Amino acid sequence: MTQSVTATELAKSFGRWIERAIREPVAILRHGRESAYLISADEYHHLKRLERQALGAEEVPDDVADLIARAEYGR
């Protein structure tokens, strides 16, 4: 379960929340709503690797896009 902290509490106890973020993401709340997440450096780098591996729609070859369209629309 993701922990959450107010921005004010985060500022007061930043070191403690960094330690928690190393173990799991921490939701930062402003005015009772999630405004950001504090994550470990390892998690950040993992997400960046995944981002680089993902293909954008414009990068999908036409034949693959056609197969996807047929599967989605039952053609």
Secondary structure, 3 states (H helix, E strand, C coil): CCEEEEHHHHHHCHHHHHHHHHHCCEEEEECCEEEEEECCHHHHHHHHHHHHHCCCHHHCCHHHHHHHHHHHHCC
